[in-house]
Amino acid sequence: MENVYTAPGSDLSMPNDDDGTYAPKFFAVDGRIGRIRYLAYHWLTVLAFAVMMGFFGAFAAQTLGKQGSVLPLVLLGLLYIPMLAAGVIFAKRRFNDLNHSGWWSLTLFVPIINFIAGIYLTFWPGTDGGNEFGPAPAKNSVLLTIGGLILPIVMIVGILAAVALPAYKTYVDRAKAEKVRAP
């Protein structure tokens, strides 16, 4: 008589694909993601939350903000928690791709170590083929590659422009004021 409670005989940990890869999902907690996918997912999340927090911050400051009220700041702080959680999940999946435990993502909360860990996650190549945390992620699509490489550059240039343009305007205004004062 056959035991109906025995484990199945097939290995279900690896996919049945010919190339031994799987297609990572954006909202998954488990699995592996490569460098480009890590950058694309992370920066897309940061951009989405920055836009949401900007709109909410403007709304909260107008409707909830009174002189000395901290309620808008508390609500913005609460909105920051999902973005922080997404960043930790993406780091966990990236550490899994490097064949390290997801617990290493907690190093992102330690000053100076987080800078080193961020560089490691961004530039170190993942494990070839399957590892302890699952099969290798599938190749990146063209759109994902463009998003992973271009979006961070555009955001950094935008931040630099947001800082540099007002400083340049102040410099030009001072130069014009000095020119008028000079005899």
FINUMAR-429409 format. One record per residue: residue in one letter; x, y, z of N, C-alpha, C, O in turn. Coordinates in pm, whole numbers, padded with zeros to 5 digits, always signed. Example, Ala and Ser with C-alpha at 12.3 -4.5 7.8 and 13.67 -1.06 7.14 Angstrom:
<recs>
A+01319-00569+00780+01230-00450+00780+01320-00330+00780+01424-00332+00846 S+01285-00225+00708+01367-00106+00714+01290+00003+00787+01341+00114+00804 
</recs>
This chain:
<recs>
M+00083-00118+00000+00000+00000+00000+00088+00125+00000+00189+00130+00071 E+00052+00224-00079+00130+00346-00096+00094+00448+00012-00023+00469+00043 N+00197+00513+00068+00176+00617+00169+00140+00747+00099+00221+00799+00022 V+00023+00801+00122-00022+00923+00055+00040+01048+00116+00025+01157+00060 Y+00108+01035+00229+00165+01151+00296+00314+01171+00267+00377+01256+00330 T+00371+01097+00176+00512+01114+00143+00531+01238+00056+00439+01283-00012 A+00652+01292+00062+00685+01410-00018+00689+01372-00165+00718+01257-00199 P+00660+01466-00253+00666+01435-00397+00809+01402-00438+00906+01444-00375 G+00820+01325-00544+00949+01279-00589+01024+01375-00678+01141+01353-00708 S+00959+01482-00723+01028+01574-00813+01087+01691-00735+01038+01727-00628 D+01193+01749-00790+01258+01865-00728+01184+01990-00774+01193+02029-00891 L+01110+02053-00684+01030+02170-00719+01103+02301-00692+01048+02408-00716 S+01227+02294-00644+01299+02417-00613+01352+02487-00737+01372+02608-00735 M+01376+02414-00844+01428+02474-00967+01316+02478-01072+01234+02386-01076 P+01313+02581-01155+01209+02588-01257+01233+02486-01367+01342+02429-01378 N+01132+02465-01447+01142+02370-01557+01195+02434-01685+01200+02369-01789 D+01234+02562-01679+01286+02629-01798+01415+02562-01845+01484+02496-01768 D+01444+02581-01972+01566+02524-02027+01689+02597-01976+01793+02535-01955 D+01679+02728-01955+01797+02805-01914+01813+02815-01763+01912+02872-01718 G+01720+02763-01682+01733+02763-01537+01720+02900-01474+01781+02926-01370 T+01642+02988-01533+01622+03120-01477+01474+03140-01442+01389+03060-01479 Y+01447+03247-01373+01309+03283-01344+01293+03432-01367+01390+03507-01362 A+01171+03475-01392+01142+03617-01415+01105+03681-01282+00998+03653-01228 P+01191+03767-01226+01161+03830-01098+01040+03922-01108+01018+03987-01210 K+00963+03926-01003+00847+04015-00995+00884+04136-00910+00964+04125-00817 F+00825+04249-00941+00856+04374-00872+00817+04366-00725+00895+04409-00639 F+00699+04313-00694+00647+04314-00557+00682+04188-00478+00628+04169-00369 A+00770+04103-00527+00808+03982-00455+00902+04015-00340+00977+04112-00345 V+00898+03932-00237+00987+03950-00123+01104+03853-00135+01215+03885-00092 D+01081+03737-00191+01185+03636-00205+01242+03638-00346+01185+03699-00437 G+01353+03569-00362+01414+03558-00494+01538+03646-00505+01586+03703-00407 R+01586+03657-00626+01709+03730-00654+01683+03835-00760+01599+03817-00847 I+01756+03945-00751+01755+04046-00858+01898+04089-00883+01980+04097-00791 G+01927+04117-01009+02061+04158-01048+02083+04307-01027+01996+04378-00976 R+02201+04354-01068+02240+04494-01045+02147+04592-01114+02098+04686-01052 I+02122+04572-01242+02040+04666-01319+01898+04668-01266+01837+04774-01250 R+01845+04550-01239+01708+04541-01186+01700+04606-01048+01601+04672-01016 Y+01804+04588-00967+01810+04651-00835+01805+04803-00849+01729+04869-00779 L+01887+04857-00939+01887+05003-00961+01753+05051-01013+01700+05152-00967 A+01697+04980-01110+01569+05022-01169+01457+05017-01066+01380+05113-01053 Y+01446+04908-00993+01341+04895-00892+01358+05001-00783+01261+05066-00743 H+01479+05016-00736+01505+05111-00627+01475+05254-00668+01404+05325-00597 W+01527+05298-00782+01507+05436-00824+01363+05462-00866+01312+05573-00847 L+01296+05364-00922+01155+05381-00957+01071+05399-00830+00981+05482-00826 T+01102+05322-00728+01032+05336-00600+01061+05471-00537+00970+05537-00487 V+01186+05514-00539+01222+05645-00482+01150+05756-00557+01098+05849-00495 L+01147+05748-00688+01079+05851-00768+00930+05854-00738+00872+05961-00719 A+00867+05736-00733+00723+05731-00705+00691+05787-00567+00596+05863-00552 F+00769+05749-00467+00744+05800-00332+00777+05949-00321+00710+06020-00246 A+00878+05997-00392+00909+06140-00388+00794+06222-00444+00759+06326-00389 V+00736+06176-00553+00621+06247-00612+00503+06243-00516+00438+06345-00491 M+00474+06124-00461+00361+06112-00367+00384+06198-00243+00292+06266-00197 M+00505+06195-00189+00533+06274-00069+00532+06423-00099+00495+06503-00012 G+00572+06462-00219+00565+06603-00255+00422+06653-00262+00390+06759-00208 F+00335+06577-00328+00194+06616-00334+00129+06613-00195+00056+06705-00158 F+00157+06508-00120+00097+06499+00013+00152+06608+00105+00078+06666+00184 G+00282+06636+00093+00342+06740+00177+00282+06877+00148+00255+06954+00241 A+00262+06907+00021+00201+07035-00015+00057+07042+00035+00014+07145+00088 F-00017+06934+00020-00155+06930+00068-00160+06940+00220-00240+07017+00275 A-00075+06864+00288-00076+06863+00434-00034+06998+00490-00089+07043+00591 A+00062+07063+00427+00106+07194+00476-00004+07298+00462-00017+07387+00547 Q-00084+07288+00357-00192+07385+00335-00312+07358+00425-00373+07452+00477 T-00347+07232+00442-00470+07202+00514-00447+07173+00662-00529+07211+00746 L-00338+07105+00695-00315+07066+00834-00216+07155+00906-00212+07159+01029 G-00138+07227+00830-00029+07304+00890-00077+07432+00955-00141+07516+00892 K-00045+07445+01081-00065+07569+01155+00071+07609+01208+00168+07534+01198 Q+00077+07725+01262+00203+07771+01320+00246+07673+01429+00175+07656+01528 G+00359+07609+01412+00411+07517+01512+00351+07377+01509+00383+07297+01597 S+00267+07344+01412+00207+07211+01405+00306+07112+01346+00369+07138+01244 V+00319+06998+01411+00409+06894+01363+00334+06779+01295+00395+06683+01250 L+00202+06790+01288+00122+06684+01227+00161+06653+01083+00172+06536+01048 P+00183+06755+00997+00227+06721+00861+00359+06647+00857+00378+06557+00775 L+00452+06681+00945+00581+06612+00948+00565+06467+00995+00631+06377+00944 V+00477+06445+01092+00454+06309+01140+00392+06224+01029+00431+06109+01009 L+00295+06280+00957+00231+06206+00849+00329+06178+00735+00327+06069+00677 L+00416+06273+00703+00519+06247+00601+00616+06140+00649+00661+06058+00569 G+00649+06141+00776+00735+06037+00832+00672+05900+00822+00741+05801+00795 L+00541+05892+00842+00471+05765+00828+00469+05718+00682+00472+05598+00655 L+00464+05812+00589+00469+05775+00447+00607+05725+00407+00621+05653+00308 Y+00708+05763+00482+00845+05720+00452+00866+05572+00483+00954+05510+00424 I+00788+05516+00574+00807+05377+00616+00792+05277+00501+00876+05188+00490 P+00688+05288+00414+00681+05191+00303+00799+05203+00205+00844+05102+00151 M+00849+05324+00184+00965+05339+00095+01088+05274+00158+01167+05211+00087 L+01104+05288+00287+01215+05225+00358+01204+05073+00351+01303+05004+00330 A+01083+05022+00369+01060+04877+00361+01091+04824+00221+01152+04718+00206 A+01050+04898+00118+01080+04855-00019+01230+04853-00043+01281+04761-00107 G+01302+04952+00006+01447+04955-00009+01515+04837+00059+01609+04781+00004 V+01468+04800+00177+01525+04685+00248+01494+04556+00173+01580+04468+00164 I+01373+04544+00118+01337+04423+00043+01422+04412-00084+01470+04303-00116 F+01441+04522-00155+01526+04518-00275+01670+04483-00239+01736+04408-00311 A+01720+04538-00128+01857+04506-00085+01867+04359-00045+01967+04294-00075 K+01765+04306+00021+01764+04164+00059+01772+04075-00064+01849+03979-00068 R+01693+04108-00165+01692+04029-00287+01826+04040-00361+01872+03944-00421 R+01887+04158-00355+02017+04177-00420+02125+04100-00344+02211+04037-00406 F+02121+04103-00210+02216+04023-00132+02197+03875-00161+02295+03801-00166 N+02072+03830-00179+02048+03691-00216+02111+03658-00350+02160+03547-00369 D+02111+03753-00443+02175+03731-00572+02326+03716-00556+02392+03648-00635 L+02381+03781-00454+02524+03771-00426+02556+03652-00337+02670+03637-00291 N+02455+03566-00312+02467+03446-00230+02498+03478-00084+02573+03407-00018 H+02438+03587-00036+02447+03625+00105+02307+03627+00164+02208+03643+00092 S+02300+03612+00293+02172+03616+00362+02109+03754+00350+02179+03855+00340 G+01977+03758+00350+01905+03884+00345+01927+03969+00469+01899+04089+00467 W+01975+03909+00577+02002+03985+00699+02110+04090+00677+02119+04186+00752 W+02193+04070+00574+02297+04169+00544+02235+04303+00503+02304+04405+00508 S+02109+04305+00464+02045+04432+00427+02034+04526+00547+02014+04646+00529 L+02046+04474+00668+02044+04560+00786+02170+04647+00796+02172+04744+00871 T+02274+04612+00721+02393+04697+00720+02364+04833+00658+02442+04927+00676 L+02253+04845+00586+02218+04974+00527+02175+05076+00632+02160+05194+00600 F+02154+05032+00755+02117+05123+00862+02238+05171+00943+02223+05254+01033 V+02356+05119+00913+02477+05155+00988+02554+05260+00907+02592+05234+00793 P+02578+05378+00967+02652+05481+00893+02789+05430+00848+02851+05349+00915 I+02834+05479+00736+02960+05447+00668+02955+05306+00610+02992+05286+00494 I+02911+05207+00687+02897+05071+00634+02791+05071+00524+02803+04997+00427 N+02687+05155+00540+02581+05157+00438+02633+05208+00305+02587+05164+00200 F+02728+05299+00308+02789+05348+00184+02865+05235+00114+02854+05217-00007 I+02942+05161+00191+03019+05048+00135+02924+04940+00084+02945+04884-00024 A+02819+04910+00161+02721+04809+00119+02648+04853-00007+02622+04771-00094 G+02616+04982-00018+02550+05033-00138+02638+05019-00262+02589+04982-00369 I+02765+05048-00247+02858+05030-00360+02869+04883-00396+02871+04847-00513 Y+02876+04797-00295+02884+04653-00318+02760+04603-00393+02772+04527-00489 L+02643+04645-00349+02519+04602-00414+02509+04653-00557+02455+04584-00644 T+02559+04771-00582+02547+04833-00713+02646+04777-00815+02611+04760-00932 F+02767+04748-00773+02871+04716-00870+02919+04570-00871+02977+04527-00971 W+02896+04494-00767+02947+04356-00763+02855+04264-00842+02733+04268-00823 P+02909+04182-00931+02823+04092-01009+02764+03980-00922+02828+03934-00828 G+02644+03939-00956+02576+03833-00883+02634+03697-00915+02721+03684-01000 T+02585+03597-00845+02631+03460-00866+02580+03407-00999+02463+03425-01032 D+02667+03343-01074+02625+03282-01200+02544+03157-01170+02580+03077-01083 G+02434+03140-01243+02350+03022-01225+02276+03027-01093+02267+03131-01028 G+02222+02913-01054+02147+02903-00930+02240+02908-00809+02356+02869-00817 N+02187+02955-00699+02262+02952-00574+02169+02908-00462+02060+02857-00488 E+02210+02927-00341+02135+02884-00224+01996+02949-00216+01906+02896-00151 F+01978+03062-00282+01854+03138-00271+01765+03125-00395+01664+03195-00405 G+01799+03039-00486+01713+03013-00600+01787+03025-00732+01908+03048-00736 P+01712+03009-00841+01773+03019-00974+01810+03162-01008+01764+03257-00943 A+01893+03177-01107+01935+03310-01151+01818+03387-01210+01730+03328-01272 P+01816+03519-01192+01710+03598-01255+01727+03601-01407+01838+03587-01458 A+01617+03619-01477+01620+03623-01623+01693+03748-01670+01713+03843-01594 K+01732+03746-01796+01800+03862-01855+01708+03983-01851+01586+03970-01858 N+01768+04100-01840+01691+04224-01834+01638+04263-01971+01704+04241-02073 S+01519+04320-01972+01465+04372-02098+01533+04505-02129+01601+04563-02044 V+01515+04553-02250+01576+04680-02291+01520+04794-02208+01595+04883-02167 L+01389+04794-02184+01327+04900-02105+01380+04901-01962+01404+05007-01905 L+01398+04783-01905+01451+04773-01769+01596+04821-01764+01635+04889-01669 T+01674+04788-01864+01812+04833-01870+01820+04984-01882+01900+05048-01814 I+01738+05041-01968+01737+05187-01983+01693+05252-01852+01752+05350-01808 G+01588+05197-01791+01540+05252-01665+01642+05240-01554+01655+05331-01472 G+01714+05130-01549+01814+05110-01444+01937+05195-01460+02003+05228-01361 L+01969+05232-01583+02089+05312-01605+02061+05460-01624+02140+05544-01580 I+01951+05494-01688+01922+05634-01720+01850+05705-01605+01882+05820-01575 L+01754+05639-01541+01676+05704-01436+01762+05759-01322+01738+05872-01279 P+01860+05684-01270+01944+05743-01165+02021+05866-01213+02036+05963-01139 I+02070+05862-01336+02146+05976-01388+02057+06098-01402+02097+06208-01364 V+01936+06080-01455+01843+06191-01470+01806+06250-01334+01799+06372-01319 M+01783+06162-01235+01747+06212-01103+01862+06287-01038+01840+06390-00974 I+01983+06240-01052+02099+06308-00993+02122+06441-01061+02151+06540-00993 V+02110+06446-01193+02125+06574-01265+02015+06670-01222+02040+06790-01207 G+01894+06621-01204+01784+06706-01159+01809+06763-01020+01782+06880-00996 I+01860+06681-00931+01891+06729-00796+02002+06834-00801+01993+06937-00734 L+02105+06807-00879+02213+06904-00892+02164+07035-00953+02206+07143-00912 A+02074+07025-01052+02019+07147-01113+01933+07223-01013+01935+07346-01011 A+01858+07151-00931+01774+07217-00831+01858+07292-00729+01812+07392-00672 V+01980+07247-00704+02069+07316-00610+02148+07425-00682+02166+07535-00629 A+02196+07396-00803+02287+07487-00871+02216+07609-00930+02272+07718-00926 L+02096+07593-00985+02029+07706-01049+01996+07820-00952+02022+07936-00986 P+01941+07794-00834+01921+07906-00741+02052+07970-00696+02059+08091-00678 A+02155+07888-00678+02285+07945-00640+02341+08033-00751+02398+08138-00724 Y+02324+07991-00876+02371+08071-00988+02291+08201-00999+02349+08306-01027 K+02161+08195-00977+02078+08315-00981+02122+08414-00873+02128+08534-00899 T+02151+08365-00754+02200+08450-00647+02332+08515-00687+02353+08634-00662 Y+02421+08438-00748+02549+08490-00793+02530+08600-00897+02595+08704-00889 V+02441+08578-00994+02416+08678-01098+02355+08804-01037+02394+08915-01074 D+02262+08788-00944+02201+08904-00879+02304+08985-00801+02301+09108-00805 R+02394+08919-00732+02500+08990-00659+02594+09062-00754+02636+09175-00729 A+02627+08995-00865+02717+09058-00963+02653+09182-01023+02721+09283-01042 K+02524+09176-01053+02454+09294-01107+02448+09405-01002+02463+09523-01036 A+02425+09370-00879+02419+09470-00772+02555+09538-00753+02561+09659-00733 E+02662+09462-00761+02797+09519-00749+02829+09608-00868+02896+09710-00852 K+02783+09569-00984+02809+09647-01105+02737+09782-01095+02792+09884-01138 V+02618+09783-01042+02543+09908-01027+02610+09999-00925+02614+10120-00945 R+02663+09942-00814+02727+10019-00710+02863+10074-00752+02905+10180-00705 A+02930+10004-00837+03066+10046-00878+03058+10176-00958+02972+10191-01044 P+03149+10272-00930+03146+10401-01003+03196+10391-01143+03198+10492-01215 
</recs>
